Amino acid sequence: MANRILIVDDAAFMRMMIRDILTKNGYEVVGEAQDGAQAIEKYKELKPDLITMDITMPEMDGIVALKEIKKLDGNAKVIMCSAMGQQAMVIDAIQAGAKDFIVKPFQADRVIEAIKKTLG
């Protein structure tokens, strides 16, 4: 069975880029969210195997959403996505329980490597 992934990013074209990389590599994208609050709702509803989560989003950022999702499910697997120059936020995210992070602009092989490593 394909691993089920939830994509969270406020930019539609970024979600599309990740969806494209994932589906080409045999992963099933079960949902998308454009902010942290939506991510939490979708996580509860869809129970994905993994989430790719943007750090900087309106309404609720990715780190707050990550912490909330980890409260719901301590085993949740989340990979954070960040632009260059957000190292401090990436450290916060890892401390909050993120499994890995990928930097924008996305390199397909790096995305797949992070997902394979996280899913084991």
Secondary structure, 3 states (H helix, E strand, C coil): CCCEEEEECCCHHHHHHHHHHHHHCCCEEEEEECCHHHHHHHHHHHCCCEEEEECCCCCCCHHHHHHHHHHHCCCCCEEEEECCCCHHHHHHHHHCCCCEEEECCCCHHHHHHHHHHHHC
